[in-house]
Amino acid sequence: MDISAWIFVGLIIVFCIAFYSIPSFLTFLLYKKLRTKGKKQKRIGFAIFLTTTLIMVTLAIYAVISGGGFGPEYDKVEIKQNIGGTLVCNSVYNADIHDWQYDVTYEYRPKDSNSLINIGSGTYHTRDWNKDEQLIQYKTWTILKTGGWYGYDKIIIGDLKSDKWTEYNFSADNIEKESLWVNSKIHSLLNYCCSESFIDRIENGQIHIHYKFRTSETLTKKYEEKKIIYKIDELSGQLIMTAIE
C-alpha cells in the first residue's frame, strides 16, 4: 500500500472516531446539565450517557471487524437459460481502497436434471456483474461470455457431452499477437494504459469484439477503435480471427 493509501486510511479512521464520538459527547453534555437538577436526574443522565457510549463503541468495533464493507461478500445466483436448464453462479466480491471485483464460478444444471456441469470461472474487475449470463449454442459447441480481467471479456467454450471446456481471453496481448493483426500493421501502443476489448455480440458462430487501444505516448486520451470478428471452427471449437474493421 503506498503513502497516499495510508493517508486515506488514516483520514477514514479519524472520521470514524469523530463520527462515533458525536452521540456520546452530546449525551455527556446532557448528563452535565441534568446532574445539577438533583440525584434522580443525575442518574438518568448518566444512564443515557453510558448506554449511548456502549452502543457507539460496539458499532465502531463492528465496523473495524467487518472491514468497513470491503468484503469478501458471497452470493449465489441461478439464471434460467434460453437453451434450457439453469446456470448456477457462485460469486465472491472483494474490494479495497483502489479497486473491486467479482469472481464468479459457473456450473450448468441441464433441464430435468440434478447434476451439475462445471464450466469455469470469470472475473468482473472494477465493473458490475449484471447476473444475466446466457449460454449460447452453436452446432455442438456451448459458449459462455464472461469477464476476463481488467478491461476485457472472455468466452468459455465446450461440449456439454464431453464436459471439456476451453477459455479464450480477448486481452490486448492476445488480440495483437494474432497473425491477421500483425500483418495488418496497425499502429498501437500495446503496453500503454488503458486498452479495452469487450464482446458486442455472439451470433452464427461469430464473436464480434470492440477493441479500443492507445495510439499516442503523450496524448493519454487519444485512442483508436476497431471491430474484430472471430469465427468458431465447427469441428475443433477453436477461434480464428477473420476480420478487422
Phi, psi and omega per residue, in radians:
M1 nan 2.259 -3.093
D2 -1.422 3.063 -3.052
I3 -1.087 -0.635 -3.141
S4 -1.136 -0.634 3.111
A5 -1.162 -0.721 3.111
W6 -1.112 -0.700 3.097
I7 -1.076 -0.748 3.127
F8 -1.078 -0.783 3.121
V9 -1.073 -0.737 3.121
G10 -1.066 -0.738 3.118
L11 -1.120 -0.688 3.107
I12 -1.099 -0.738 3.127
I13 -1.101 -0.776 3.115
V14 -1.075 -0.743 3.122
F15 -1.083 -0.759 -3.127
C16 -1.112 -0.745 3.117
I17 -1.054 -0.805 -3.142
A18 -1.102 -0.748 -3.099
F19 -1.115 -0.833 -3.100
Y20 -1.299 -0.260 3.137
S21 -1.472 -0.364 -3.050
I22 -1.015 -0.912 -3.134
P23 -1.039 -0.706 3.131
S24 -1.129 -0.714 3.137
F25 -1.109 -0.745 -3.132
L26 -1.151 -0.733 3.134
T27 -1.234 -0.467 3.056
F28 -1.175 -0.702 3.072
L29 -1.103 -0.671 3.088
L30 -1.099 -0.736 3.129
Y31 -1.076 -0.765 -3.139
K32 -1.065 -0.622 -3.135
K33 -1.284 -0.716 -3.070
L34 -1.253 -0.502 -3.084
R35 -1.201 -0.245 3.068
T36 -1.495 -0.131 -3.076
K37 -1.629 -0.145 -3.115
G38 2.364 2.967 -3.066
K39 -1.134 -0.723 -3.113
K40 -1.109 -0.822 3.127
Q41 -1.134 -0.597 3.106
K42 -1.098 -0.781 3.139
R43 -1.119 -0.703 3.111
I44 -1.101 -0.798 -3.140
G45 -1.080 -0.721 3.134
F46 -1.168 -0.691 3.127
A47 -1.097 -0.728 3.109
I48 -1.109 -0.785 3.139
F49 -1.093 -0.798 -3.105
L50 -1.143 -0.771 -3.141
T51 -1.089 -0.799 3.139
T52 -1.077 -0.743 -3.131
T53 -1.116 -0.750 3.122
L54 -1.107 -0.704 3.104
I55 -1.110 -0.771 -3.119
M56 -1.155 -0.683 3.108
V57 -1.124 -0.730 3.112
T58 -1.080 -0.780 3.129
L59 -1.122 -0.686 3.134
A60 -1.135 -0.763 3.118
I61 -1.103 -0.725 3.119
Y62 -1.087 -0.709 -3.140
A63 -1.098 -0.679 3.130
V64 -1.211 -0.807 -3.103
I65 -1.118 -0.684 -3.103
S66 -1.389 -0.056 3.088
G67 1.354 0.304 3.070
G68 1.143 0.457 3.099
G69 1.490 0.219 -3.106
F70 -1.449 -0.145 3.096
G71 1.751 -3.034 0.095
P72 -1.324 2.642 3.067
E73 -2.155 2.382 -3.056
Y74 -1.923 2.530 -3.130
D75 -2.597 2.666 3.063
K76 -2.334 2.224 -3.114
V77 -2.256 2.390 3.069
E78 -1.995 2.130 -3.043
I79 -1.981 2.098 3.074
K80 -1.143 2.383 -3.042
Q81 -1.824 2.496 3.120
N82 -1.129 -0.472 3.131
I83 -1.469 -0.032 -3.069
G84 1.791 2.700 -3.138
G85 1.445 -2.963 -3.041
T86 -2.379 2.395 3.033
L87 -1.668 2.057 -3.125
V88 -1.692 2.091 -3.047
C89 -2.043 2.112 3.045
N90 -1.926 2.138 -3.040
S91 -2.103 2.663 2.995
V92 -2.212 2.128 3.129
Y93 -1.780 2.233 3.077
N94 -2.254 2.534 3.109
A95 -2.567 2.619 2.965
D96 -2.416 -2.881 -3.061
I97 -1.116 -0.591 -3.004
H98 -1.559 -0.698 -3.054
D99 -2.736 -3.039 -3.110
W100 -2.728 2.788 -3.108
Q101 -2.821 2.721 2.997
Y102 -1.933 2.184 2.992
D103 -1.825 2.101 -2.999
V104 -2.128 2.271 3.002
T105 -1.844 2.526 -3.030
Y106 -2.099 2.361 2.995
E107 -2.322 2.534 -3.124
Y108 -1.964 2.248 3.061
R109 -1.888 1.900 -3.136
P110 -1.070 2.791 3.129
K111 -1.084 2.427 3.127
D112 1.025 0.636 3.132
S113 -2.508 2.610 3.062
N114 -1.789 -0.048 -3.126
S115 -1.375 2.648 3.134
L116 -2.067 2.355 3.094
I117 -1.851 2.093 3.131
N118 -1.296 2.130 -3.096
I119 -1.729 -0.787 -3.092
G120 2.614 -2.703 -3.074
S121 -2.522 2.834 3.086
G122 -2.481 2.891 -3.135
T123 -2.353 2.250 3.033
Y124 -1.882 1.739 -3.024
H125 -1.692 2.104 -3.097
T126 0.896 0.669 3.002
R127 -2.700 2.784 -3.061
D128 -1.275 2.586 2.953
W129 -1.698 1.986 -3.013
N130 -1.408 -0.189 3.102
K131 1.009 0.777 -3.097
D132 -2.347 0.378 -3.093
E133 -1.062 2.463 3.089
Q134 -2.266 2.300 3.016
L135 -1.271 2.431 -3.134
I136 -2.048 2.310 -3.140
Q137 -1.762 2.233 3.040
Y138 -2.352 1.975 -3.054
K139 0.955 -2.142 3.131
T140 -1.614 0.033 -3.013
W141 -1.757 2.442 3.048
T142 -1.943 2.301 -2.985
I143 -2.158 2.348 3.055
L144 -2.156 2.152 3.029
K145 -1.569 2.325 3.103
T146 -2.637 -3.107 3.123
G147 -1.403 2.494 3.114
G148 -1.592 -1.315 3.079
W149 -2.675 -2.405 -3.100
Y150 -1.316 1.932 2.993
G151 1.471 0.301 3.082
Y152 -2.719 2.809 3.083
D153 -1.794 3.007 3.016
K154 -2.599 2.898 2.997
I155 -2.124 2.670 2.969
I156 -2.060 2.160 -3.036
I157 -2.200 2.443 -3.137
G158 -2.952 -3.137 3.112
D159 -1.943 2.088 -3.094
L160 -1.034 -0.481 -3.114
K161 -1.329 -0.535 -3.102
S162 -1.694 -0.243 3.129
D163 1.025 0.602 3.101
K164 -2.051 2.240 -3.032
W165 -2.238 2.515 -3.137
T166 -2.219 2.417 3.122
E167 -1.754 2.481 3.007
Y168 -2.239 1.980 3.137
N169 -1.619 2.216 -3.136
F170 -1.653 0.919 3.088
S171 -1.348 2.860 3.114
A172 -1.034 -0.709 3.128
D173 -1.045 -0.803 -3.105
N174 -1.217 -0.640 3.112
I175 -1.121 -0.818 -2.985
E176 -1.421 -0.080 3.043
K177 -1.671 -0.078 3.066
E178 -1.147 2.472 -3.074
S179 -1.072 -0.654 3.137
L180 -1.103 -0.701 3.106
W181 -1.164 -0.806 -3.121
V182 -1.054 -0.790 -3.109
N183 -1.210 -0.378 3.137
S184 -1.359 -0.241 3.092
K185 0.908 0.864 3.115
I186 -1.449 2.271 -3.135
H187 -1.320 2.161 3.082
S188 -2.670 2.734 3.091
L189 -1.911 1.606 -2.957
L190 -1.071 -0.679 -3.021
N191 -1.646 0.209 3.134
Y192 -1.759 2.479 3.134
C193 -1.283 2.498 -0.018
C194 -2.393 1.951 -3.137
S195 -1.319 2.744 3.084
E196 -2.424 2.425 3.091
S197 -2.536 1.834 -3.075
F198 -2.135 2.635 -3.128
I199 -1.398 2.157 3.058
D200 -1.371 -0.822 -3.124
R201 -2.879 2.832 3.044
I202 -2.264 2.108 -3.129
E203 -2.720 2.487 3.099
N204 0.913 0.666 3.109
G205 1.329 0.167 3.124
Q206 -1.995 2.438 3.112
I207 -1.969 2.072 -3.098
H208 -1.743 2.104 -3.069
I209 -1.942 2.396 2.965
H210 -1.803 1.999 -3.050
Y211 -1.979 2.167 3.139
K212 -2.068 2.259 -3.022
F213 -2.548 2.720 -3.127
R214 -1.307 2.517 3.098
T215 -2.231 -0.063 -3.110
S216 -2.302 2.393 3.111
E217 -1.302 -0.567 -3.040
T218 -1.751 -0.551 3.137
L219 -1.609 1.698 -2.982
T220 -1.200 -0.289 -3.127
K221 -1.838 0.184 3.131
K222 -1.593 1.958 -3.118
Y223 -2.201 2.780 2.947
E224 -2.118 2.666 -3.102
E225 -2.217 2.478 3.116
K226 -2.348 2.579 2.970
K227 -1.706 2.186 -3.097
I228 -2.109 2.394 -3.123
I229 -2.076 2.255 3.021
Y230 -1.923 2.528 3.077
K231 -1.966 2.383 3.083
I232 -1.539 2.127 3.091
D233 -1.167 2.209 -3.044
E234 -1.100 -0.582 -3.067
L235 -1.505 -0.829 -3.032
S236 -1.662 -0.379 -3.055
G237 1.375 0.054 3.134
Q238 -1.342 2.723 -3.123
L239 -1.711 2.476 3.109
I240 -2.278 2.178 3.057
M241 -1.280 2.091 -3.036
T242 -1.940 -0.340 -3.092
A243 -2.737 2.567 3.009
I244 -2.252 2.093 -3.067
E245 -2.046 nan nan
